[in-house]
Every structure is written in C-alpha cells, then in structure tokens.
Amino acid sequence: MVEFFHEGGPMMFLGVLVFLGVLAVVALQFALAGRKNLVPFIVGGIALQLLVGGLATILGFSATFGALAMVDPSMRASLMAAGIAESLNNMGLALGLAIAGTILGMIAAFRRANTKTGRA
C-alpha cells in the first residue's frame, strides 16, 4: 500500500483528503444538523472524488508526455511506463474511494427508506 501511494505521487494525498473531507461533512450533517437525507452529500462527494482523480490522471499524463521530449530516446519507454503508472494509481484510488462512497450512499438511502418518519 505504501508503494501504491509512493508511485501515485502527491495527488494521492489530495484524493484521500477529499474523501475524508466528504466523510466529515456527512458526519457533521448527520450529527449536528440532524439531517437524515445524506444521499445528496454522498453523491456530491462521489462526483468530487472522481473529478479529483480525473484531474490527477490528466496532470500525470501531461507531465509524462511533457518530460518525454527532454529525455534520451532510450529512456522514453521506461519514463512513459512510470508516468502512466503514477497517473493510473491516482484514478484507481479515486475509483476505489468512489466505490466506498457509493456503498455509504446505498446504506444511507436504505436507512432513509426504512425510517418511520416521512421527512427529514
């Protein structure tokens, strides 16, 4: 797991921070505001997570292809492989965290559908 984060670069930490921030917002909305309908917050968090992962992937690809012009042709294949691995690690993390958020959203929606009160 440490190697996964090391290969993914600094944008991996942004992805984790976004996920933790969304969890904090959902928890605060539930605990302090007493909201029962958390699905919009969770869906927004999933979208934000995927967008951050996509941005990190695009920035990784851009940096990789920008660096290819400055290296010896014999090094290009290994540099491209490392850059693509970094970029895909970011998207893999974003997708994994979006799956976790989707599971949380399904649980929240199920709990909301099974509450006795009609509105929250």
Buried (B, 14 or more C-beta within 10 A) or exposed (E): EEEEBEBBBEBBEBBBEBBEEBBEBBEEBBEEEEBBBBBEBBBBBBEBBBEBBEBBBEBBBEBBEEBBEEEEEEEEEEBBEEBBBBBBBBBBBBEBBBEBBEEBBEEBBEEBEEEEEEEE
